[in-house]
Amino acid sequence: MDAATLHSARRNMVEYQIRCCKILEPKLIDVLVNSPREKFVPDHVASLAYMEGSVPLPCNQEMLTPLQEAQILQALALNGTERVLEVGTGTGYLTYLLALHADEVVSCEIHEELVQLAEKNLHENGVDNVKVTHVNAMDEAALKAANIGKDFDVIVLGAALKVIPDHIQSLLKDNAQLTAFIGEDIVTLEHHQFINGMGIKTGITETRLLPMEGITKERAFVF
């Protein structure tokens, strides 16, 4: 597609998938209209870049929908000073959007192929405030060994979980926020805000999403 066609596709995406679902923050809308989502989509499914719904990715993964990405960003309302931890880089598009709104992004990805794709995509699109780390973030010991740091202002969990792992939440600073998809099969996108030791949870929407990979299963005792 040529530049004019791509720009039209982005505008149609924003008008018919984003604005109609009450995503109205002007800066966010401007970023979505001008961000090259097609450059983060595998070539063989490039025609799906601005369609409603998920886009298949390598390693049996999928891209969040444009609406899910916009809902996360609107809920977080980043001001450009935040240090963000993302779990589930994929090909790096939400990572890219977070980087445009934050000071620094650390993104964890379990699949090495996707790490390489994301790093390539981010570099080619001029992003220099992201570090992509190949690690299973659901494994507490592996995450600690990866030395990604702590005291994040924001954490974004990009796949479905039954609960938010304690070792992930412990990486937040005192006054911080987090988004996560919680549940099984039908999951709820939740926004958690922590202020002076108090947690405020807001359900944003219900959706379907692949489960988070790498979660250690509890061993059952056999008698």
N, CA, C and O of each residue as an XYZ file, in Angstrom:
892
protein
N       0.843     -1.194      0.000
C       0.000      0.000      0.000
C       0.877      1.243      0.000
O       1.925      1.275      0.645
N       0.440      2.271     -0.731
C       1.210      3.512     -0.744
C       0.907      4.328      0.507
O       0.032      3.970      1.295
N       1.640      5.434      0.683
C       1.537      6.231      1.909
C       0.128      6.770      2.121
O      -0.378      6.769      3.244
N      -0.504      7.230      1.048
C      -1.857      7.802      1.172
C      -2.862      6.733      1.600
O      -3.744      6.994      2.418
N      -2.724      5.533      1.045
C      -3.636      4.439      1.394
C      -3.452      4.022      2.851
O      -4.424      3.767      3.563
N      -2.190      3.956      3.287
C      -1.902      3.598      4.672
C      -2.469      4.633      5.642
O      -3.057      4.281      6.664
N      -2.287      5.916      5.311
C      -2.805      6.974      6.182
C      -4.325      6.888      6.269
O      -4.901      7.078      7.340
N      -4.971      6.602      5.148
C      -6.428      6.445      5.141
C      -6.848      5.245      5.990
O      -7.842      5.305      6.714
N      -6.078      4.152      5.894
C      -6.396      2.958      6.688
C      -6.287      3.252      8.176
O      -7.107      2.784      8.966
N      -5.267      4.032      8.565
C      -5.117      4.396      9.978
C      -6.283      5.254     10.442
O      -6.822      5.048     11.529
N      -6.665      6.208      9.622
C      -7.788      7.085     10.003
C      -9.078      6.285     10.140
O      -9.861      6.511     11.062
N      -9.292      5.362      9.232
C     -10.492      4.524      9.328
C     -10.447      3.663     10.586
O     -11.465      3.490     11.256
N      -9.271      3.120     10.912
C      -9.120      2.342     12.141
C      -9.500      3.187     13.359
O     -10.247      2.740     14.230
N      -8.979      4.403     13.405
C      -9.251      5.279     14.544
C     -10.728      5.638     14.617
O     -11.316      5.616     15.698
N     -11.331      5.965     13.488
C     -12.726      6.399     13.495
C     -13.681      5.262     13.846
O     -14.627      5.461     14.608
N     -13.439      4.067     13.291
C     -14.426      2.993     13.391
C     -14.090      1.929     14.429
O     -14.930      1.081     14.728
N     -12.883      1.957     14.984
C     -12.531      0.999     16.035
C     -12.186      1.686     17.358
O     -12.394      1.110     18.426
N     -11.665      2.903     17.293
C     -11.117      3.553     18.487
C     -12.059      4.616     19.047
O     -12.515      4.500     20.185
N     -12.350      5.631     18.273
C     -13.200      6.723     18.773
C     -14.568      6.223     19.215
O     -15.100      6.685     20.225
N     -15.134      5.298     18.480
C     -16.485      4.828     18.799
C     -16.542      4.078     20.124
O     -17.625      3.845     20.662
N     -15.380      3.699     20.650
C     -15.308      3.017     21.951
C     -14.788      3.947     23.041
O     -14.219      3.499     24.036
N     -14.988      5.234     22.844
C     -14.710      6.273     23.841
C     -13.220      6.452     24.125
O     -12.840      6.820     25.237
N     -12.376      6.194     23.128
C     -10.955      6.546     23.203
C     -10.835      7.895     22.512
O     -10.835      7.967     21.283
N     -10.734      8.957     23.289
C     -10.870     10.299     22.730
C      -9.718     11.236     23.074
O      -9.735     12.391     22.648
N      -8.723     10.785     23.828
C      -7.629     11.665     24.240
C      -6.870     12.141     22.993
O      -6.355     11.317     22.238
N      -6.795     13.460     22.771
C      -6.265     13.979     21.495
C      -4.855     13.524     21.155
O      -4.590     13.164     20.008
N      -3.932     13.531     22.134
C      -2.560     13.122     21.849
C      -2.504     11.666     21.437
O      -1.776     11.314     20.509
N      -3.255     10.817     22.108
C      -3.281      9.398     21.783
C      -3.840      9.170     20.384
O      -3.295      8.382     19.612
N      -4.913      9.852     20.066
C      -5.509      9.738     18.727
C      -4.504     10.143     17.659
O      -4.378      9.471     16.635
N      -3.794     11.230     17.891
C      -2.792     11.697     16.933
C      -1.683     10.666     16.742
O      -1.249     10.415     15.618
N      -1.226     10.070     17.845
C      -0.182      9.055     17.756
C      -0.665      7.845     16.958
O       0.076      7.326     16.124
N      -1.887      7.392     17.200
C      -2.411      6.220     16.499
C      -2.583      6.478     15.006
O      -2.343      5.590     14.188
N      -2.996      7.684     14.653
C      -3.173      8.036     13.247
C      -1.835      8.055     12.510
O      -1.777      7.777     11.312
N      -0.776      8.380     13.221
C       0.518      8.573     12.570
C       1.538      7.468     12.842
O       2.685      7.578     12.408
N       1.147      6.407     13.548
C       2.088      5.336     13.869
C       1.977      4.190     12.859
O       0.874      3.731     12.566
N       3.109      3.728     12.328
C       3.113      2.742     11.237
C       2.915      1.310     11.720
O       3.863      0.524     11.739
N       1.710      0.973     12.105
C       1.431     -0.377     12.610
C       1.824     -1.456     11.597
O       2.233     -2.554     11.975
N       1.695     -1.133     10.314
C       1.997     -2.118      9.271
C       3.459     -2.572      9.304
O       3.779     -3.660      8.824
N       4.346     -1.744      9.866
C       5.769     -2.090      9.920
C       6.094     -3.068     11.054
O       7.224     -3.543     11.166
N       5.101     -3.363     11.888
C       5.290     -4.308     12.988
C       4.516     -5.602     12.761
O       4.444     -6.456     13.644
N       3.937     -5.739     11.564
C       3.136     -6.910     11.219
C       3.913     -7.760     10.211
O       4.491     -7.210      9.273
N       3.942     -9.093     10.380
C       4.625     -9.936      9.385
C       4.112     -9.678      7.973
O       2.928     -9.405      7.776
N       5.002     -9.765      7.000
C       4.657     -9.419      5.618
C       3.454    -10.188      5.086
O       2.628     -9.621      4.370
N       3.342    -11.467      5.424
C       2.271    -12.284      4.835
C       0.886    -11.953      5.400
O      -0.124    -12.413      4.868
N       0.834    -11.161      6.474
C      -0.464    -10.725      7.013
C      -0.530     -9.197      7.081
O      -1.290     -8.642      7.873
N       0.261     -8.527      6.257
C       0.313     -7.061      6.283
C      -1.050     -6.433      6.021
O      -1.340     -5.346      6.520
N      -1.883     -7.109      5.243
C      -3.213     -6.565      4.929
C      -4.109     -6.503      6.160
O      -5.152     -5.850      6.126
N      -3.720     -7.178      7.255
C      -4.531     -7.195      8.480
C      -4.122     -6.115      9.476
O      -4.716     -6.007     10.550
N      -3.115     -5.317      9.131
C      -2.537     -4.378     10.102
C      -3.565     -3.443     10.717
O      -3.469     -3.120     11.901
N      -4.543     -3.004      9.944
C      -5.505     -2.028     10.450
C      -6.917     -2.593     10.542
O      -7.889     -1.851     10.688
N      -7.017     -3.915     10.454
C      -8.318     -4.559     10.595
C      -8.662     -4.728     12.072
O      -7.778     -4.731     12.929
N      -9.948     -4.866     12.358
C     -10.377     -5.147     13.729
C     -10.024     -6.584     14.074
O     -10.258     -7.485     13.269
N      -9.473     -6.812     15.239
C      -9.120     -8.162     15.652
C      -7.628     -8.357     15.772
O      -6.842     -7.462     15.461
N      -7.243     -9.545     16.230
C      -5.841     -9.867     16.465
C      -5.149    -10.255     15.167
O      -5.787    -10.739     14.232
N      -3.849    -10.042     15.117
C      -3.017    -10.421     13.973
C      -2.101    -11.555     14.412
O      -1.428    -11.425     15.434
N      -2.050    -12.675     13.666
C      -1.157    -13.774     14.045
C       0.313    -13.386     13.896
O       0.704    -12.710     12.944
N       1.109    -13.829     14.858
C       2.539    -13.554     14.878
C       3.310    -14.868     14.910
O       2.716    -15.914     15.170
N       4.605    -14.844     14.656
C       5.418    -16.051     14.814
C       5.337    -16.601     16.240
O       4.909    -15.907     17.162
N       5.753    -17.852     16.404
C       5.796    -18.520     17.715
C       4.407    -18.735     18.300
O       4.237    -18.803     19.518
N       3.408    -18.843     17.411
C       2.017    -19.070     17.831
C       1.492    -17.973     18.750
O       0.674    -18.232     19.632
N       1.965    -16.754     18.541
C       1.506    -15.612     19.315
C       0.554    -14.767     18.474
O       0.330    -15.054     17.298
N       0.011    -13.749     19.070
C      -0.866    -12.835     18.343
C      -0.681    -11.419     18.873
O      -0.348    -11.202     20.039
N      -0.906    -10.470     17.982
C      -0.816     -9.056     18.314
C      -2.098     -8.636     19.020
O      -3.178     -9.099     18.655
N      -2.002     -7.784     20.004
C      -3.216     -7.210     20.577
C      -3.974     -6.448     19.501
O      -3.378     -5.997     18.523
N      -5.268     -6.302     19.671
C      -6.058     -5.545     18.701
C      -5.760     -4.053     18.851
O      -5.289     -3.620     19.902
N      -6.030     -3.262     17.804
C      -5.850     -1.815     17.932
C      -6.624     -1.227     19.115
O      -6.131     -0.330     19.799
N      -7.834     -1.736     19.352
C      -8.634     -1.215     20.463
C      -8.004     -1.568     21.800
O      -7.937     -0.715     22.685
N      -7.541     -2.800     21.974
C      -6.892     -3.184     23.231
C      -5.673     -2.307     23.510
O      -5.469     -1.860     24.639
N      -4.869     -2.065     22.484
C      -3.692     -1.211     22.640
C      -4.095      0.200     23.069
O      -3.487      0.788     23.963
N      -5.121      0.726     22.422
C      -5.579      2.080     22.746
C      -6.166      2.151     24.147
O      -5.956      3.137     24.853
N      -6.901      1.121     24.562
C      -7.486      1.105     25.905
C      -6.407      1.076     26.978
O      -6.535      1.738     28.008
N      -5.353      0.318     26.741
C      -4.239      0.277     27.695
C      -3.614      1.661     27.824
O      -3.400      2.151     28.932
N      -3.325      2.280     26.700
C      -2.659      3.584     26.719
C      -3.540      4.668     27.334
O      -3.047      5.528     28.063
N      -4.842      4.631     27.046
C      -5.729      5.638     27.624
C      -5.831      5.459     29.137
O      -5.842      6.442     29.877
N      -5.905      4.223     29.595
C      -5.996      3.959     31.039
C      -4.747      4.441     31.766
O      -4.840      4.991     32.864
N      -3.590      4.240     31.165
C      -2.328      4.613     31.817
C      -2.096      6.117     31.814
O      -1.512      6.656     32.754
N      -2.550      6.801     30.765
C      -2.392      8.262     30.676
C      -0.968      8.701     31.015
O      -0.768      9.546     31.889
N       0.005      8.137     30.334
C       1.412      8.425     30.608
C       1.740      9.887     30.296
O       1.183     10.480     29.372
N       2.660     10.454     31.089
C       3.018     11.871     30.891
C       4.417     12.067     30.318
O       4.870     13.200     30.157
N       5.106     10.962     30.009
C       6.423     11.069     29.391
C       7.595     10.916     30.331
O       8.744     10.906     29.889
N       7.328     10.797     31.624
C       8.422     10.682     32.602
C       8.575      9.270     33.155
O       9.501      9.001     33.921
N       7.687      8.379     32.779
C       7.603      7.072     33.434
C       8.647      6.070     32.938
O       9.117      6.118     31.801
N       8.979      5.166     33.849
C       9.778      3.981     33.535
C       8.801      2.806     33.493
O       8.137      2.506     34.485
N       8.720      2.142     32.333
C       7.679      1.147     32.083
C       8.292     -0.239     31.909
O       9.309     -0.393     31.233
N       7.672     -1.243     32.521
C       8.004     -2.640     32.279
C       6.851     -3.265     31.499
O       5.697     -3.223     31.925
N       7.185     -3.840     30.359
C       6.198     -4.559     29.553
C       6.563     -6.043     29.554
O       7.732     -6.397     29.402
N       5.568     -6.905     29.724
C       5.772     -8.349     29.648
C       5.016     -8.863     28.431
O       3.785     -8.848     28.398
N       5.766     -9.318     27.430
C       5.178     -9.781     26.178
C       5.410     -8.763     25.070
O       4.509     -7.994     24.734
N       6.609     -8.754     24.504
C       6.967     -7.753     23.509
C       6.304     -8.004     22.171
O       5.919     -7.060     21.481
N       6.164     -9.278     21.795
C       5.684     -9.592     20.455
C       6.631     -9.011     19.413
O       7.850     -9.131     19.538
N       6.070     -8.387     18.390
C       6.906     -7.739     17.371
C       7.188     -6.276     17.689
O       7.831     -5.578     16.905
N       6.700     -5.812     18.849
C       7.133     -4.512     19.348
C       6.232     -3.321     19.105
O       6.644     -2.189     19.358
N       5.002     -3.534     18.618
C       4.182     -2.354     18.312
C       3.682     -1.650     19.575
O       3.817     -0.431     19.685
N       3.112     -2.384     20.524
C       2.702     -1.725     21.766
C       3.923     -1.164     22.486
O       3.848     -0.103     23.106
N       5.028     -1.861     22.408
C       6.296     -1.368     22.962
C       6.627      0.000     22.362
O       7.000      0.932     23.074
N       6.484      0.097     21.047
C       6.716      1.346     20.318
C       5.804      2.458     20.836
O       6.258      3.571     21.100
N       4.522      2.149     20.978
C       3.571      3.160     21.465
C       3.904      3.582     22.892
O       3.847      4.768     23.217
N       4.247      2.627     23.738
C       4.641      2.961     25.112
C       5.871      3.858     25.116
O       5.948      4.808     25.895
N       6.832      3.559     24.247
C       8.065      4.347     24.177
C       7.797      5.788     23.773
O       8.498      6.698     24.216
N       6.785      6.002     22.936
C       6.440      7.360     22.519
C       5.831      8.179     23.647
O       5.858      9.410     23.618
N       5.276      7.482     24.651
C       4.582      8.158     25.753
C       5.364      8.159     27.058
O       4.965      8.830     28.010
N       6.483      7.413     27.125
C       7.215      7.242     28.385
C       8.671      7.648     28.222
O       9.132      7.927     27.115
N       9.386      7.678     29.342
C      10.814      8.003     29.301
C      11.656      6.778     28.950
O      12.625      6.877     28.196
N      11.279      5.623     29.503
C      12.055      4.400     29.284
C      11.119      3.198     29.337
O      10.195      3.158     30.149
N      11.362      2.216     28.465
C      10.587      0.976     28.456
C      11.552     -0.204     28.508
O      12.491     -0.290     27.717
N      11.307     -1.108     29.450
C      11.999     -2.397     29.500
C      10.957     -3.448     29.136
O       9.930     -3.562     29.806
N      11.215     -4.217     28.077
C      10.225     -5.178     27.594
C      10.787     -6.588     27.648
O      11.898     -6.838     27.180
N      10.018     -7.511     28.219
C      10.448     -8.904     28.385
C       9.698     -9.794     27.403
O       8.475     -9.715     27.291
N      10.438    -10.642     26.693
C       9.839    -11.545     25.708
C      10.437    -12.935     25.861
O      11.656    -13.083     25.950
N       9.585    -13.954     25.893
C      10.021    -15.323     26.131
C      10.595    -15.989     24.886
O      11.390    -16.921     25.003
N      10.208    -15.530     23.689
C      10.643    -16.140     22.433
C      11.780    -15.334     21.803
O      11.621    -14.145     21.523
N      12.922    -15.981     21.582
C      14.080    -15.279     21.022
C      13.795    -14.730     19.630
O      14.266    -13.644     19.292
N      13.031    -15.462     18.814
C      12.694    -14.975     17.468
C      11.955    -13.647     17.532
O      12.216    -12.751     16.728
N      11.034    -13.514     18.483
C      10.288    -12.267     18.623
C      11.159    -11.157     19.192
O      10.981     -9.991     18.837
N      12.093    -11.497     20.066
C      13.042    -10.491     20.566
C      13.784     -9.864     19.399
O      13.903     -8.641     19.317
N      14.281    -10.695     18.502
C      15.045    -10.198     17.368
C      14.179     -9.360     16.431
O      14.618     -8.321     15.937
N      12.943     -9.813     16.186
C      12.031     -9.048     15.334
C      11.698     -7.694     15.951
O      11.716     -6.669     15.270
N      11.396     -7.702     17.239
C      11.042     -6.452     17.925
C      12.198     -5.468     17.917
O      12.007     -4.283     17.647
N      13.402     -5.956     18.215
C      14.569     -5.066     18.219
C      14.775     -4.452     16.837
O      15.067     -3.261     16.726
N      14.627     -5.255     15.785
C      14.757     -4.763     14.414
C      13.681     -3.711     14.119
O      13.989     -2.638     13.599
N      12.432     -4.015     14.447
C      11.330     -3.093     14.172
C      11.491     -1.775     14.916
O      11.277     -0.705     14.346
N      11.864     -1.852     16.179
C      12.020     -0.640     16.989
C      13.178      0.213     16.462
O      13.062      1.435     16.363
N      14.283     -0.433     16.129
C      15.434      0.303     15.595
C      15.080      0.991     14.282
O      15.408      2.160     14.079
N      14.406      0.257     13.386
C      14.074      0.815     12.077
C      13.054      1.937     12.167
O      12.923      2.732     11.236
N      12.334      2.010     13.276
C      11.346      3.074     13.446
C      11.795      4.136     14.449
O      10.975      4.870     15.002
N      13.097      4.205     14.674
C      13.687      5.325     15.402
C      13.512      5.336     16.895
O      13.619      6.393     17.516
N      13.244      4.181     17.501
C      13.050      4.118     18.946
C      14.375      3.803     19.631
O      15.031      2.816     19.299
N      14.765      4.644     20.586
C      16.044      4.426     21.276
C      15.908      4.422     22.799
O      16.912      4.477     23.509
N      14.677      4.356     23.303
C      14.475      4.340     24.754
C      13.831      3.035     25.229
O      13.111      3.013     26.227
N      14.102      1.946     24.496
C      13.565      0.624     24.836
C      14.696     -0.385     24.947
O      15.615     -0.392     24.128
N      14.627     -1.237     25.964
C      15.513     -2.395     26.081
C      14.641     -3.643     26.050
O      13.789     -3.832     26.918
N      14.856     -4.499     25.041
C      14.119     -5.759     24.943
C      14.991     -6.873     25.523
O      16.148     -7.031     25.134
N      14.430     -7.639     26.453
C      15.183     -8.690     27.142
C      14.556    -10.048     26.871
O      13.345    -10.214     27.011
N      15.375    -11.020     26.482
C      14.905    -12.387     26.256
C      14.865    -13.106     27.601
O      15.898    -13.537     28.114
N      13.672    -13.230     28.166
C      13.529    -13.848     29.483
C      12.084    -14.290     29.683
O      11.159    -13.668     29.160
N      11.898    -15.356     30.437
C      10.570    -15.759     30.889
C      10.251    -14.972     32.156
O      10.701    -15.327     33.245
N       9.481    -13.914     32.009
C       9.198    -13.028     33.140
C       8.315    -13.686     34.191
O       8.225    -13.192     35.315
N       7.661    -14.794     33.843
C       6.836    -15.504     34.811
C       7.672    -16.371     35.751
O       7.166    -16.858     36.762
N       8.943    -16.563     35.423
C       9.866    -17.322     36.259
C      10.636    -16.325     37.122
O      11.496    -15.596     36.626
N      10.324    -16.301     38.401
C      10.902    -15.297     39.296
C      12.422    -15.334     39.296
O      13.066    -14.286     39.250
N      13.004    -16.536     39.348
C      14.463    -16.654     39.390
C      15.094    -16.169     38.092
O      16.120    -15.489     38.114
N      14.477    -16.519     36.950
C      15.012    -16.095     35.650
C      14.926    -14.581     35.497
O      15.836    -13.947     34.963
N      13.830    -14.014     35.969
C      13.663    -12.564     35.858
C      14.672    -11.838     36.735
O      15.231    -10.816     36.337
N      14.900    -12.369     37.923
C      15.896    -11.767     38.810
C      17.285    -11.833     38.189
O      18.057    -10.877     38.272
N      17.601    -12.981     37.559
C      18.905    -13.153     36.926
C      19.088    -12.224     35.735
O      20.215    -11.860     35.401
N      17.987    -11.838     35.091
C      18.062    -10.946     33.927
C      18.410     -9.519     34.319
O      18.778     -8.708     33.469
N      18.294     -9.213     35.613
C      18.722     -7.919     36.146
C      18.066     -6.743     35.412
O      18.742     -5.819     34.960
N      16.739     -6.802     35.305
C      16.028     -5.718     34.604
C      15.794     -4.509     35.506
O      15.400     -3.446     35.027
N      16.032     -4.665     36.805
C      15.814     -3.563     37.736
C      14.449     -3.636     38.393
O      13.723     -4.619     38.241
N      14.109     -2.585     39.125
C      12.816     -2.521     39.812
C      12.393     -1.065     39.905
O      12.946     -0.208     39.216
N      11.407     -0.782     40.760
C      10.885      0.576     40.944
C      10.341      1.148     39.640
O      10.635      2.285     39.271
N       9.539      0.336     38.948
C       8.880      0.809     37.734
C       7.652      1.639     38.099
O       6.964      1.364     39.083
N       7.398      2.646     37.296
C       6.185      3.449     37.456
C       4.964      2.722     36.904
O       3.844      2.916     37.377
N       5.195      1.882     35.899
C       4.106      1.227     35.173
C       4.544     -0.184     34.788
O       5.695     -0.407     34.411
N       3.606     -1.140     34.888
C       3.804     -2.470     34.325
C       2.631     -2.792     33.413
O       1.475     -2.573     33.776
N       2.931     -3.311     32.226
C       1.914     -3.722     31.258
C       2.103     -5.209     30.990
O       3.151     -5.626     30.498
N       1.084     -6.012     31.316
C       1.112     -7.455     31.092
C       0.266     -7.756     29.856
O      -0.938     -7.499     29.839
N       0.912     -8.306     28.816
C       0.269     -8.376     27.514
C      -0.385     -9.685     27.141
O      -0.672     -9.898     25.964
N      -0.637    -10.584     28.098
C      -1.352    -11.829     27.840
C      -2.176    -12.173     29.078
O      -2.023    -11.556     30.132
N      -3.055    -13.172     28.933
C      -4.020    -13.462     29.991
C      -3.394    -14.201     31.173
O      -2.576    -15.105     30.999
N      -3.792    -13.799     32.365
C      -3.323    -14.401     33.619
C      -4.515    -14.664     34.532
O      -5.517    -13.951     34.484
N      -4.393    -15.696     35.364
C      -5.419    -15.901     36.383
C      -5.277    -14.864     37.487
O      -6.263    -14.314     37.978
N      -4.021    -14.606     37.869
C      -3.722    -13.597     38.893
C      -2.418    -12.905     38.505
O      -1.631    -13.439     37.723
N      -2.201    -11.734     39.048
C      -0.948    -11.014     38.824
C       0.104    -11.608     39.757
O      -0.089    -11.597     40.973
N       1.206    -12.124     39.227
C       2.231    -12.729     40.086
C       2.812    -11.720     41.082
O       3.054    -10.563     40.738
N       3.027    -12.169     42.297
C       3.576    -11.288     43.329
C       4.936    -10.727     42.934
O       5.234     -9.563     43.203
N       5.765    -11.557     42.293
C       7.115    -11.091     41.968
C       7.104    -10.016     40.885
O       8.038     -9.222     40.778
N       6.039     -9.998     40.082
C       5.889     -8.930     39.087
C       5.422     -7.648     39.766
O       6.001     -6.582     39.555
N       4.385     -7.752     40.572
C       3.857     -6.561     41.243
C       4.894     -5.929     42.165
O       4.876     -4.717     42.381
N       5.802     -6.746     42.712
C       6.823     -6.216     43.628
C       7.826     -5.306     42.919
O       8.597     -4.607     43.575
N       7.820     -5.310     41.588
C       8.744     -4.456     40.837
C       8.236     -3.029     40.682
O       8.953     -2.168     40.172
N       7.011     -2.773     41.116
C       6.450     -1.420     41.059
C       6.993     -0.555     42.185
O       7.280     -1.057     43.272
N       7.133      0.721     41.936
C       7.463      1.663     43.000
C       6.221      1.926     43.833
O       5.168      1.356     43.545
N       6.304      2.751     44.832
C       5.203      2.933     45.782
C       3.928      3.459     45.125
O       2.862      2.868     45.297
N       4.017      4.534     44.392
C       2.846      5.091     43.713
C       2.986      4.796     42.224
O       3.744      5.455     41.513
N       2.233      3.783     41.763
C       2.452      3.273     40.418
C       1.146      2.701     39.871
O       0.102      2.755     40.520
N       1.235      2.148     38.655
C       0.042      1.571     38.043
C       0.413      0.380     37.170
O       1.569      0.187     36.793
N      -0.619     -0.417     36.863
C      -0.413     -1.671     36.151
C      -1.651     -1.986     35.335
O      -2.767     -1.703     35.770
N      -1.469     -2.572     34.148
C      -2.600     -3.118     33.400
C      -2.360     -4.597     33.171
O      -1.226     -5.026     32.955
N      -3.442     -5.381     33.220
C      -3.341     -6.825     33.047
C      -4.669     -7.357     32.536
O      -5.730     -6.795     32.811
N      -4.590     -8.460     31.782
C      -5.779     -9.191     31.339
C      -5.956    -10.363     32.289
O      -5.127    -11.274     32.314
N      -7.033    -10.349     33.074
C      -7.216    -11.318     34.147
C      -8.415    -12.218     33.871
O      -9.505    -11.745     33.546
N      -8.193    -13.525     34.006
C      -9.271    -14.486     33.831
C      -8.846    -15.645     32.960
O      -7.668    -15.802     32.641
N      -9.832    -16.467     32.572
C      -9.625    -17.580     31.665
C     -10.686    -17.517     30.576
O     -11.844    -17.198     30.847
N     -10.288    -17.822     29.342
C     -11.187    -17.781     28.188
C     -11.662    -16.351     27.943
O     -11.072    -15.644     27.125
N     -12.720    -15.906     28.637
C     -13.116    -14.495     28.579
C     -12.380    -13.781     29.712
O     -12.565    -14.119     30.881
N     -11.552    -12.802     29.372
C     -10.734    -12.130     30.378
C     -11.119    -10.657     30.466
O     -11.719    -10.097     29.549
N     -10.762    -10.050     31.582
C     -11.040     -8.632     31.807
C      -9.743     -7.841     31.776
O      -8.796     -8.160     32.496
N      -9.701     -6.818     30.947
C      -8.580     -5.882     30.986
C      -8.771     -4.996     32.207
O      -9.741     -4.244     32.298
N      -7.828     -5.093     33.150
C      -7.920     -4.346     34.403
C      -6.826     -3.292     34.490
O      -5.702     -3.496     34.031
N      -7.181     -2.163     35.089
C      -6.200     -1.123     35.406
C      -6.092     -1.052     36.922
O      -7.088     -0.848     37.615
N      -4.877     -1.221     37.431
C      -4.626     -1.157     38.872
C      -3.775      0.071     39.167
O      -2.724      0.274     38.558
N      -4.236      0.875     40.098
C      -3.476      2.052     40.518
C      -3.190      1.936     42.008
O      -4.078      1.623     42.801
N      -1.950      2.190     42.374
C      -1.525      2.058     43.768
C      -1.108      3.428     44.278
O      -0.156      4.027     43.779
N      -1.838      3.920     45.285
C      -1.597      5.255     45.828
C      -1.501      5.154     47.346
O      -2.455      4.760     48.017
N      -0.324      5.521     47.881
C      -0.107      5.501     49.326
C      -0.505      4.161     49.954
O      -1.144      4.120     51.006
N      -0.118      3.078     49.296
C      -0.370      1.749     49.830
C      -1.749      1.193     49.547
O      -2.034      0.047     49.894
N      -2.612      1.983     48.923
C      -3.965      1.538     48.598
C      -4.044      1.195     47.114
O      -3.490      1.899     46.270
N      -4.745      0.096     46.809
C      -4.916     -0.311     45.427
C      -6.324     -0.014     44.927
O      -7.306     -0.289     45.616
N      -6.415      0.547     43.731
C      -7.702      0.834     43.110
C      -7.756      0.065     41.791
O      -6.928      0.285     40.908
N      -8.730     -0.838     41.659
C      -8.857     -1.660     40.462
C     -10.059     -1.223     39.637
O     -11.158     -1.047     40.163
N      -9.834     -1.049     38.322
C     -10.909     -0.671     37.410
C     -10.949     -1.665     36.259
O      -9.939     -1.887     35.591
N     -12.105     -2.261     36.027
C     -12.284     -3.128     34.870
C     -12.589     -2.280     33.641
O     -13.473     -1.424     33.675
N     -11.859     -2.519     32.563
C     -12.005     -1.684     31.367
C     -12.890     -2.350     30.322
O     -13.814     -1.727     29.800
N     -12.610     -3.614     30.015
C     -13.396     -4.316     28.995
C     -13.186     -5.811     29.139
O     -12.219     -6.251     29.761
N     -14.094     -6.597     28.563
C     -13.930     -8.045     28.502
C     -13.555     -8.437     27.079
O     -14.023     -7.834     26.113
N     -12.704     -9.456     26.960
C     -12.207     -9.846     25.643
C     -11.708    -11.283     25.703
O     -11.761    -11.923     26.753
N     -11.228    -11.781     24.580
C     -10.546    -13.071     24.526
C      -9.076    -12.824     24.275
O      -8.719    -11.894     23.552
N      -8.219    -13.638     24.859
C      -6.783    -13.433     24.709
C      -6.047    -14.728     25.006
O      -6.488    -15.528     25.832
N      -4.920    -14.930     24.328
C      -4.092    -16.090     24.615
C      -3.533    -16.008     26.035
O      -3.267    -14.912     26.529
N      -3.352    -17.155     26.698
C      -2.781    -17.144     28.053
C      -1.295    -16.813     28.035
O      -0.602    -17.067     27.050
N      -0.824    -16.251     29.118
C       0.588    -15.955     29.288
C       1.394    -17.251     29.279
O       1.015    -18.224     29.931
N       2.488    -17.266     28.552
C       3.359    -18.440     28.518
C       4.369    -18.405     29.662
O       4.682    -17.345     30.205
N       4.869    -19.585     30.014
C       5.974    -19.672     30.959
C       5.585    -19.706     32.417
O       6.454    -19.659     33.287
N       4.278    -19.788     32.710
C       3.855    -19.827     34.107
C       4.165    -21.200     34.694
O       3.790    -22.224     34.124
N       4.842    -21.216     35.818
C       5.195    -22.470     36.475
C       3.956    -23.066     37.130
O       3.280    -22.409     37.921
N       3.668    -24.321     36.788
C       2.507    -24.988     37.371
C       2.848    -25.522     38.750
O       3.941    -26.034     38.991
N       1.875    -25.389     39.653
C       2.084    -25.904     40.998
C       2.074    -27.433     40.968
O       1.226    -28.050     40.322
N       3.020    -28.024     41.671
C       3.078    -29.483     41.740
C       2.091    -30.009     42.783
O       2.051    -29.555     43.926
N       1.303    -30.976     42.342
C       0.321    -31.558     43.262
C       0.958    -32.704     44.058
O       1.774    -33.462     43.535
N       0.571    -32.810     45.317
C       1.064    -33.902     46.143
C       0.267    -35.179     45.816
O      -0.956    -35.143     45.676
N       0.971    -36.279     45.703
C       0.317    -37.561     45.420
C       0.463    -38.451     46.661
O       1.568    -38.675     47.154
N      -0.646    -38.937     47.139
C      -0.633    -39.785     48.338
C      -0.825    -41.246     47.945
O      -0.844    -42.121     48.811
